[in-house]
Amino acid sequence: MSRIDEESRGAELRLAESRRQAEERLARVRTAIQTEVGFAPRKKPLLLLLAAGAGGLALALRGRKRRRKLGK
């Protein structure tokens, strides 16, 4: 049983580390949105939607510039 307990404890530590990293990334995204937009929503789903929308828009505009260069 001790091996199972050790593996379980290791999995819990990895999960805690992963959560900590995700929270740090979320804090960076929140700061970036607050800098660019002027406010940061408190609710995580709304924050993630805004970040995904901004990322999608950036990719769309980036792809559009490449197409123009290739077409000329």
Contact map, one row per residue, 1 for C-alpha under 8 A:
111110000000000000000000000000000000000000000000000000000000000000000000
111111000000000000000000000000000000000000000000000000000000000000000000
111111100000000000000000000000000000000000000000000000000000000000000000
111111110000000000000000000000000000000000000000000000000000000000000000
111111111000000000000000000000000000000000000000000000000000000000000000
011111111100000000000000000000000000000000000000000000000000000000000000
001111111110000000000000000000000000000000000000000000000000000000000000
000111111111000000000000000000000000000000000000000000000000000000000000
000011111111100000000000000000000000000000000000000000000000000000000000
000001111111110000000000000000000000000000000000000000000000000000000000
000000111111111000000000000000000000000000000000000000000000000000000000
000000011111111100000000000000000000000000000000000000000000000000000000
000000001111111110000000000000000000000000000000000000000000000000000000
000000000111111111000000000000000000000000000000000000000000000000000000
000000000011111111100000000000000000000000000000000000000000000000000000
000000000001111111110000000000000000000000000000000000000000000000000000
000000000000111111111000000000000000000000000000000000000000000000000000
000000000000011111111100000000000000000000000000000000000000000000000000
000000000000001111111110000000000000000000000000000000000000000000000000
000000000000000111111111000000000000000000000000000000000000000000000000
000000000000000011111111100000000000000000000000000000000000000000000000
000000000000000001111111110000000000000000000000000000000000000000000000
000000000000000000111111111000000000000000000000000000000000000000000000
000000000000000000011111111100000000000000000000000000000000000000000000
000000000000000000001111111110000000000000000000000000000000000000000000
000000000000000000000111111111000000000000000000000000000000000000000000
000000000000000000000011111111100000000000000000000000000000000000000000
000000000000000000000001111111110000000000000000000000000000000000000000
000000000000000000000000111111111000000000000000001000000000000000000000
000000000000000000000000011111111100000100000010000000000000000000000000
000000000000000000000000001111111110000100000000000000000000000000000000
000000000000000000000000000111111111000000000000000000000000000000000000
000000000000000000000000000011111111111100000000001000000000000000000000
000000000000000000000000000001111111111100000000000000000000000000000000
000000000000000000000000000000111111111000000000000000000000000000000000
000000000000000000000000000000011111110000000000000000000000000000000000
000000000000000000000000000000001111111100000000000000000000000000000000
000000000000000000000000000000001111111100000000000000000000000000000000
000000000000000000000000000000001110111110000000000000000000000000000000
000000000000000000000000000001101100111111000010000000000000000000000000
000000000000000000000000000000000000001111110110000000000000000000000000
000000000000000000000000000000000000000111110110000000000000000000000000
000000000000000000000000000000000000000011111110000000000000000000000000
000000000000000000000000000000000000000011111111000000000000000000000000
000000000000000000000000000000000000000000111111100000000000000000000000
000000000000000000000000000000000000000011111111110000000000000000000000
000000000000000000000000000001000000000111111111111000000000000000000000
000000000000000000000000000000000000000000011111111100000000000000000000
000000000000000000000000000000000000000000001111111110000000000000000000
000000000000000000000000000000000000000000000111111111000000000000000000
000000000000000000000000000010001000000000000011111111100000000000000000
000000000000000000000000000000000000000000000001111111110000000000000000
000000000000000000000000000000000000000000000000111111111000000000000000
000000000000000000000000000000000000000000000000011111111100000000000000
000000000000000000000000000000000000000000000000001111111110000000000000
000000000000000000000000000000000000000000000000000111111111000000000000
000000000000000000000000000000000000000000000000000011111111100000000000
000000000000000000000000000000000000000000000000000001111111110000000000
000000000000000000000000000000000000000000000000000000111111111000000000
000000000000000000000000000000000000000000000000000000011111111100000000
000000000000000000000000000000000000000000000000000000001111111110000000
000000000000000000000000000000000000000000000000000000000111111111000000
000000000000000000000000000000000000000000000000000000000011111111100000
000000000000000000000000000000000000000000000000000000000001111111110000
000000000000000000000000000000000000000000000000000000000000111111111000
000000000000000000000000000000000000000000000000000000000000011111111100
000000000000000000000000000000000000000000000000000000000000001111111110
000000000000000000000000000000000000000000000000000000000000000111111111
000000000000000000000000000000000000000000000000000000000000000011111111
000000000000000000000000000000000000000000000000000000000000000001111111
000000000000000000000000000000000000000000000000000000000000000000111111
000000000000000000000000000000000000000000000000000000000000000000011111
